Amino acid sequence: MGEERHTHVQEDGTLLTHTHGDDHGHTHTHKHTSTKAVLNRLSRAIGHMESIKRMVEEGRDCTEVLVQLSAVKAAINNTGKIILEDHIEHCIVDAVEHGDRQAIAELNKAIDRFVK
């Protein structure tokens, strides 16, 4: 059967995430207090990327494009940090309390990918 991760967005923008799996002893359902902030940051980054795309289409100076790409990269990294902090505060604390080593292993994999 395997693990399935479900994410639901409520009408107010609150993100509810949980997983189900054969070896999973608990769920990760919780309200992410930073969901609206994360969604706002992602929307701004998407808008910024669209602006950069237009810059490239218009043949703007490569230096300007690189500076703007750097700004988006920093924004995405900061958004990832918020998500990581929220995940540690909620899911990982819960996983440790329930002895869920799989959740900790998954976090380690995600961190490894995030910092590359």
Secondary structure, DSSP 8 states (H G I E B T S, - for coil): ---EEEEEE-TTS-EEEEEE-TT--S----B-TTHHHHHHHHHHHHHHHHHHHHHHHTT--HHHHHHHHHHHHHHHHHHHHHHHHHHIIIIIHHHHHTT-HHHHHHHHHHHHHHT-
